[in-house]
Amino acid sequence: MWQLYQFTLCPFSRKVRILLGEKGVGYELKREAPWGRRDEFLDMNPAGQTPVMADSEKGLVLIDSMAICEYFEETIDKAAMINGTAANRAETRRLVAWFDNQFYRDITAPLLHERMVKRLVDRAAPDGKALREAMKAAVGHLDYVDYLLGHRTWIGGATMGLADLAAAAQISVADYLGGIDWRGHEETARWYRGFKSRPSFRPILAERMETIAPPAHYDDVDFDY
C-alpha cells in the first residue's frame, strides 16, 4: 500500500490527498515533520520536503506534489484532473504553478513560518508586520481568483481540475492560520463553500495541528464572514 509522508498543514500534501481522494486511491498517512530533518526521511528525499509517497512492494518513491499528481493522473483513469484540449491542460498547469509558487510564497509560506514554525520550533512570537503583509497579499490574490470564477465555472475552466485542488489546498491552510479575510470575495467564498462539501476534502478539514487552533468558521461548509 502507498504511504504518504506529510504533516497536517502542508498545502502540497493536501493537494495530493484531495487528488487521491477524488481518484479513490488508498494510502496510509505517515506524519512527517520536515523541520526535524529525520535521517530516514532524508534518505527518501534529500530535499527534506513533504509530500513523499512510497510503496515498498512496488519499490517506488514519488517526490514533489506535482510529480505525484502527474503520476496518478497518468496511471488512474478515474476523475481526470488535467483534461480537455492542449490549451485547457496548459491553463490548468499554469494555475497550479501560480498557486504552488506565487500564492504559497506570498501568503501560505509566511503564515506557516510565523504561526506554526515559530511556535513549534523556534518558541518565538510571530512578527505582526509579516502577518499583516501576508494578509494584505491574500486580498490581492483572492481578487484574481474572484476574476477567474467570474468568467468560469471552476478555477481552471468548465470542469473541476487540478487548479481547483491546488487552490483549495493553499487557501485552506491560509484560512486555518487566520490569514484570509473573506469580505469582498463572494465569488471565491461561493466556490470554496462548494468545495468544502466534497468527500475528498472533508477529512482534511477535520484534522488539527497540535497546539494551533483554526478559526471557528474553518471547517464550516456554510461559513459566513
N, C-alpha and C positions, 0 to 999 in steps of 0.2 A: 504493500500500500504506500501511496505517496505520503511524505511527511513535509509539512510546511513550517519552516523556521521563520518566526515573526514575533512582533510584540504588538500589544493592543492598539497603540496609536501610530503605527507605521502606515502611512497612507498608501504606499506602494503595495504592501501586503494586503491591504483592504481591497485594492483594485483587483488583485489576483483572486482573492477569496470570493468576491462578487462574481467574477467570471466563472470560477469553478462551480459556484452555486447555480448559476444560470445553465451551465452545461451538464450538471449532475455528476461531477467528478468527485469521488470520495477521497478524503485525505485526513491525516491526523495532525492536529496543531501541536507545534513544539515552541514553547516560549523561549525566545532568544533576546537578550539584552545586548545589542551590538556594541554599546559603550563599554561593556565588560571585557571585550576582546578575548573571548574564550578560545583557547588553543584549538579545540576540536572544530569549532565553527570556522575559525580562520583557515583550517585545513581545507574546508569545503569552499570557502570564498575568502581569499586573501584580502579582498577589499573590506571585509568585515561589515557588509551591509545586508539588511533584510530587504526583500524576502529571498529565501533559498528553498527550492523544492528538491527533495531527494527520494529516490526509490531504489532501495538496496537490491531488491530482486531483479530489477531491470539494469542495475548498475548505472543509473542516470542521476546527475546532479544538474539542476537548472538554476541559473543565476541571472538576476536582473528582471524586474517586473515585466518589462515589455517583451523580453525574450521568452519569459514563461507564458505570457498571454499568447504570443505568436505560436508557441509550440502547441498549446491546446487548441488554438484556432485552426491549426493545420491538421491536427490528429483527431479532433472530436467534431463531427458534423453538426451536432445539435446546437441550436441557438448561436448562429454565426454573429460575431461582433465586429468584424471588419468585412463589410459586404457592399454590394452594389457595383457600380461601374468603377473603372480605374480612377476616375476623378473623385468619386464618392469615397473610395478607400484611401486616397491621398488626403482628403479633407479630414477623415477620421484620424489618421496618423498625425496630421498637423495639430489637431486639437488635443490629442493625447499628449503630444510633446509639450504643448502650451501649458496644460495643467501640471504635468510632471516636472516641468522646468520653471517657467515663469511664476505660476501660482505657488508652487512649492517654495521657490526662492524668496518671493516677496512676502508670503503670508504664513504658510504652514511651517516652514523651517524656523523662522524667528519665534513663532508661538511655541513650538516644541522646545526650542532652546530655553526660552525664558520661563515657561510654565512647567516643563517636565524635567529637562536635563538639569537645570539649576536647582530644582527642588530635590530630585532623586540622587543626583550625582555630586553636584557642587555644594549642596546645602547652602545656597545663596538666594537672596531675594531677587525677583525679576526686575529688569530695567523698565521703568514706566515709559520712557521715551521710545524704546524699541517696540513695546507693545502697542503704543499709540500709532507708530508708523506702520506696523503690520495691519492694524485695523483700518487705517486710512487707505492702505493699498487694497484691502479687501473690497472697499466700496467701489473703487475703480474697476477692479476685476469683475465684480458681480454686475456692474453696469454693462460690461461686454457680454456676459452670459445672458443678461436680460435681452440684449440686442439680438443675440443668436436665437433665443427662444421666441422672440417676437416675429421671427421670419421662418421658423422651422418647428416641426412637431417635437423633435428631440434635438439635443445639442449639436449632434453631427449631421442631422438630416431628417429624412422622413421616418426612419425606424430607429429604435434604440440600438446603440452600438457602444464600442469600447470608449468613445469620448464621454458618454454618459457615466460609465463606470469610473473612469479616471476623475471626472468632476465630482461625483458623489463621494469618492474616497478622500479627496483633498478637502472638500467643503465640510464633510462630516468631522474630520479631525480638527479643522479650524473652529468649527462650531462647538465641539466638545471643550475646546480650550478657551471659549468665550471670545473668539476673535471675529465673529460675524454679527454685524448689525443688519437685521433683515428689513428694516424700514426702508421703503422706497424700492424694494426689489421683489415686487409681486410676481413677476414672470418666473424668476428663479425659485422663489418660495413655492409657487404652484407646482413647478416641475419636481422640486425636492420632496414635497408632501407626497406626491405620487410614487416617487422612487422609494421613499421610506417604507411603503407598504409591500415591497417586493420580498418574497420569502428568502431570496439570496442575501438580502441586506439586513433583515430584522435581527438575526442572531448577532451580527456585528454590533448593531446599535445597543444590544442588551449588555455588552461587555463593559467592564470598567477598569481603568488603570489605577493601581494601588495608590492610595493617598490623594488622588486627584479626582474630584467630582465634577461632572459636567453641569451645565445649566439645567433648570427644571424642564425646559422645552425640548431638550436634546433628542430624546427618543420618542417624542410625541408625534404621531402621524399627522394629527390635525393641529400642529403647533400654531400659535398666534405670536405676535411680536409687538 
